[in-house]
C-alpha cells in the first residue's frame, strides 16, 4: 500500500512545574525560538487544542507557525506549528515521525541558555510522549468490505437505491476505551482514536483513504498494510 504523510504530530507532556510558560512567553525566549526555526509568526496566545483540552492559565501559551530546520541527513523538516501549552509542547510536521526528535533536540538546545530568577529553566525533561499521524493511502482493496453485508443491504433498502446507483462510503471512528471507565461518547477530533474514511476530494473508485491514528508514521503505515492484507482476504492478523 502506497502511503503519503499528511501529519506527523508529537506531544511532549510535562509535570505542571516543569514547563514554565511565564519564561517561555518572554520576548527573549520567543525570539530565540523564532530565529532558530525561522517561524513566520509567533504570539502569546491559547494554542488550538491538538491533544486534548488546554487549561486556562496566564500566560495562556505560546504559538509559533510555519518554520523549518535541516536534519542531520540534509532533509528539510517543515514545521507547521510548534505550540507551548501549560503542560505540553506540541510539534507538527509533514515528515516521518522519526524526525520529530531532531526538532525537539534543536528546541531544547536553543532554550538551554534561557534562565529565569532562582535558576528557573524553561523546560525540564518531559514525563510522557504522545504521537498522532494522518496518512493518505492508495488501497488495492475495496473499502466496502469495511461495511458488514447486512448493514449495506439495510441502508440501501432504506434509501431505495441499488448498489449501481450509489456507493456507501464508510467513515469509521474507533476509540480505545477502558472497560472500567464510563464512555463519554464520540469525540470526532480525539487524537487517541482511529479514523478511516475516503479521502476528501477523491472518487470512491480511486480507493484513496484518509487515516488518522494515535501512532507514529512508521507504525501507522504498518497498521494500514495489515488492514489491506485482511481486506484482500489474507489470513486475519491480530497483532
N, C-alpha and C positions, 0 to 999 in steps of 0.2 A: 504494500500500500504506500503510495507516494503521499507525503505529508508536507505541509508548509507551516512554519511557525508564525502565528499571529501575535501571541502574547507570551512572554516568559516573565512572570512576576514573583517576587520573593519578599516575604515579610520577616524582618529580624525583630523579635519581641523581647522586651526588657522588663525587669523589675521596675516598679514606679519610680524608684530613686536613682536608677542607673541610666536614665536618658534625661538630660537637663535642657528642656525646651527654652528656659529663660536665657541660657548661654547660647544655644543654637539660634535663637532669634536675633541676636546682636548683629549689627552691621558687619563686624569683623568676621564672624563665623559665616554669615551668608555670602559675603564677598569671597571668602576663601573657597567655599564650595562652588560658587558660580564660576570663578576663574578656573578651577581645576577641571571642570567638566564642560565649560563653555555654554552653560544654560542660557537660553534666550530671555527667560523671565524668572523672577523669584519674588515671593511675597510671604509676609507673616499672615497666615490665614488658616482656617479649618480645612484640612485636605478632604477631598471627596472620599467617602468610605470605599475601601477595597478589600479589607479583610475583617469586616465587621464594624459595629458602631464605634464612634470616636467620642471620647469623653469631652465634656465642655470644660476647658481649662483656660487660664490666662498665663502666658500667651496660648493661642489656640492650636498652633502648629506652624510649620514652615513648608512651603510648596515650591518646588523647582520644576521647570518644564523645558523639554527639548534641549538635550545636550548629548555629549558623546565622549568616549575615550578610545584609545587604541590599545588592544590587548597585547600580551607578550608575543603572540604569534602573528601580529600585524593586522588582525581583524579589527575593523571599526565596529564598536559596540554603540549603536544608537540608543539613547535613553529617553523614553517618552516622558517619564516623570520620576522624580525622587522626592518622597514626602517624609517629613518628620511629624509623627503623631505623638500624643502624650506618652505612650509606652511602646511605640513601634516605629521602625523605619521601613518604608516600602520602596522597592526599586522595580521599575517596569521597563522591559526592553522587548525587542523582537528577534533576539539571537537565542541560541541554545542556552538553557539554564546554567550550563557549566561556566558560562562567562559572568554570571551574576556575582560570584565571589570575588572576581577581579575588580568589579565595580566597588564592592564592599571594601576590599583592601585599599583601593585608591581613596575611598571616602575616609576611612579611619586614619590613613596616613596624613591626609590633608588636614584633618581636625586634631591631630595629635598635639599640635602646638597651641591649641585654643584652650586656655585655662581661665577659670574664674577665681574669686576670692576663696581662701581657705583650702586651696588645692583642688577645687572643683574641676572635673573634666566633663567634656561634652557627652561622651559615650563610654560606658563600661562594656564588658562582654555581654552579648545577648544570651538570654536564657533559653530561647527556642527559635526555630526557623520554620516557616511555612511556605509552601510553594503553591502556585496556581499557574496553569498554562492553558492557552487556547490554540488549537491547530485546525487547519482545514485539511481534508484528506480525500483523495480520489479513490473511491472504492470500486472494486470489481463485483462486489456483492450487491444484491437488491435490498434496499433499505426496508422494503415492505415486509421482509421476514421478521423485522422487529415487532410487527403488529400481529398478535395472535389471530389465526384464521377466523375464529368465532367473533372477535371484535370487528375485524374488517367486514364480515358479512352483515353484522348488525348495523354498523354505521352506514354502509352502502344501502341497506334496506331502508333505513330511516331517511336517508337523503333522496331515495327513489332514483338512483343513478346506477349505471353499470360501471364495471372496472375500466371499460374502454373510454368512458366519458370523463372520468375524474380519477386522480391518483391521491390516495391518502398519504400524507406526509407525516411521519412520526416525529414528534418533538418530545424528548424524554428527559426528565429530571430525576435523578436517583440520589437520595440523601442517606448517608450512613447515620443511623440513629441508635443510640444505646437502648437496649431493651428495658432498662430500669429508669429511663427518663421519659417524661410525658412529651408527646410530639406536639410541637407548636404550630405545625402547618408549613406549607411550601413557602420557601423564600427564594424567589427566582434568581437573585443575584448572590446567593450564598456561595462563597468561594470554596466551601467544603463539599459541595455537591458535584455530581457528574451530570453534564448536559450533552445531549447529542441531537442534532437536527439537520435538516437540509440547509446547505449554505445559502444565506440570503443572496439574491441576485442570480441564482443558478436555476436551471430546469431540472425537474425530477429525473429525467433520462440521463443527465450528466453524472448522477451518483456522486455529487460533491458534498461532503459532510462538513458541518461545523461541530467541533468537540471541545468542551471545556471540562477541566478536571483538576482536582487538588493534587497535582503531580508535577514533577519537573518534566521538561520536554522529552528527555530520553524515555522515561518511564511511561509517559503519555503515548508516545509512538508505539511502544511495545504493547500497551493495552489495546490500541486500535488495531494492531496487526493480529492480536489474539481474537478480537471481536470479529474481524473479517474472516479469519480461519473458521470460526464457529458458524458464521452466517453462510459460508460456502459449503457447509456440510462436512467439514473436517471433524475429527474426534473432539468432542467438547473438552475444554480445559478449564480448570477452576483455580489454578494457582501455580 
